[in-house]
Amino acid sequence: MELRQLRHFLALVEEGSITRAAKRELIVQSGLSYSLQALERELGTPLYVRGTRPVRLTAAGEALVGPARRTLTSAEQAEQAVHHTRDVLIGTLRIGVSRSAQHLVPFASYLGEFTRDHPGIDLRLQHAPALTMISMVETGELDCVIGPAVSQVPGLRITRLAREPLHLVCRADHRLAEQAEVNIRQLANERFVDVPAGWTARLLSDAAFAGEGIPRRVVCEVGNWELFLELVSSGVGIGFAPVGLQYPVLTSPDSVLRLIAVEGVRLERHICLILPSVGETSPAARRFADQLLRIHPAGS
């Protein structure tokens, strides 16, 4: 069994078709198919069902996904460790990022500095809900995350980089728009726009209402903060958003939106650096974390 075969197999799993997997791996389709067939012969069982779109894995294929990812991660970490002894880093650094946190932790500029210092490292950035990205660090699909976290997770190292309150967002003609602060109990029976389950902001807002024993009606879910604000601006409902979002619909002089602090409950998201345990952290992720924390100290 070769690492190349496992890489081709995971490309098929993640892309969902031979065509896209071959394009990603920069080989012809027949070459990828041959590689997968050789892997199946060596394992003595089919790994996926032919003729289905997207590709459907067999039970054996499903069982191989996790070990294949761990094997490739370990191989890359081994290569990085050898080069690390010569103070040279190569390979791929896979980072989960929260785009809405860029104003708090300007990771784009940090990554620019990191790649200038380590030109042998390729970056793979991914954006997903906070809980999904944390899970991907646990399974080895991501090397680290810069994004929201609501609590410590066993087996992971979570370092807070910044904090930001969530405020109520409503239109200027809303009945509460002129108040300096609102209480959760004043929001009973309101219609809410919110982000999907699994997002930190949703976890915080759901917990705030549950803690007060107040039901809440979410009439619209949207996985994009700019569209979220547009929907509130259009009168679909009210919602909770990080105060530092920098979208014209919120910041322009003619914005019809108002931000109002919420009293009596803790609505605050923490932007964190999330890493595996010390022994599981790749040399590239370790070097990036060291550099990041020198520029952006913990808790700042």
WOQUI-V262252 format. One record per residue. N is the residue number from 0. RES is the residue in one small letter. BURIAL is b if it has 24 or more other ideal C-beta (glycine too) atoms within 12 Angstrom, else e. Layout:
n res burial
N RES BURIAL
N RES BURIAL
//
This chain:
n res burial
0 m e
1 e e
2 l e
3 r e
4 q b
5 l b
6 r b
7 h b
8 f b
9 l b
10 a b
11 l b
12 v b
13 e b
14 e e
15 g e
16 s b
17 i b
18 t e
19 r e
20 a b
21 a e
22 k e
23 r e
24 e b
25 l e
26 i e
27 v e
28 q e
29 s e
30 g e
31 l b
32 s b
33 y e
34 s b
35 l b
36 q e
37 a e
38 l b
39 e b
40 r e
41 e e
42 l e
43 g e
44 t e
45 p e
46 l b
47 y b
48 v e
49 r e
50 g e
51 t e
52 r e
53 p e
54 v b
55 r e
56 l b
57 t e
58 a e
59 a e
60 g b
61 e e
62 a e
63 l b
64 v b
65 g e
66 p e
67 a b
68 r b
69 r e
70 t b
71 l b
72 t b
73 s e
74 a b
75 e b
76 q b
77 a e
78 e b
79 q b
80 a e
81 v e
82 h e
83 h b
84 t e
85 r e
86 d e
87 v e
88 l b
89 i b
90 g b
91 t b
92 l b
93 r b
94 i b
95 g b
96 v b
97 s b
98 r b
99 s b
100 a b
101 q b
102 h e
103 l b
104 v b
105 p e
106 f b
107 a e
108 s e
109 y b
110 l b
111 g e
112 e e
113 f b
114 t b
115 r e
116 d e
117 h b
118 p e
119 g b
120 i b
121 d e
122 l b
123 r e
124 l b
125 q b
126 h b
127 a b
128 p b
129 a b
130 l b
131 t b
132 m b
133 i b
134 s e
135 m b
136 v b
137 e b
138 t b
139 g b
140 e b
141 l b
142 d b
143 c b
144 v b
145 i b
146 g b
147 p b
148 a b
149 v b
150 s e
151 q e
152 v e
153 p e
154 g e
155 l b
156 r b
157 i b
158 t b
159 r b
160 l b
161 a b
162 r b
163 e b
164 p b
165 l b
166 h b
167 l b
168 v b
169 c b
170 r b
171 a e
172 d e
173 h b
174 r e
175 l b
176 a e
177 e e
178 q e
179 a e
180 e e
181 v b
182 n e
183 i b
184 r e
185 q e
186 l b
187 a e
188 n e
189 e b
190 r e
191 f b
192 v b
193 d b
194 v b
195 p b
196 a e
197 g e
198 w b
199 t b
200 a b
201 r b
202 l b
203 l b
204 s b
205 d b
206 a e
207 a b
208 f b
209 a e
210 g e
211 e e
212 g e
213 i e
214 p e
215 r b
216 r e
217 v b
218 v e
219 c b
220 e b
221 v b
222 g b
223 n e
224 w b
225 e e
226 l e
227 f b
228 l b
229 e b
230 l b
231 v b
232 s b
233 s e
234 g e
235 v b
236 g b
237 i b
238 g b
239 f b
240 a b
241 p b
242 v b
243 g b
244 l b
245 q e
246 y b
247 p e
248 v b
249 l b
250 t e
251 s e
252 p e
253 d e
254 s e
255 v e
256 l b
257 r b
258 l b
259 i b
260 a e
261 v b
262 e e
263 g e
264 v b
265 r e
266 l b
267 e b
268 r b
269 h b
270 i b
271 c b
272 l b
273 i b
274 l b
275 p b
276 s e
277 v e
278 g e
279 e b
280 t b
281 s b
282 p b
283 a b
284 a b
285 r b
286 r b
287 f b
288 a b
289 d b
290 q b
291 l b
292 l b
293 r e
294 i e
295 h b
296 p e
297 a e
298 g e
299 s e
//
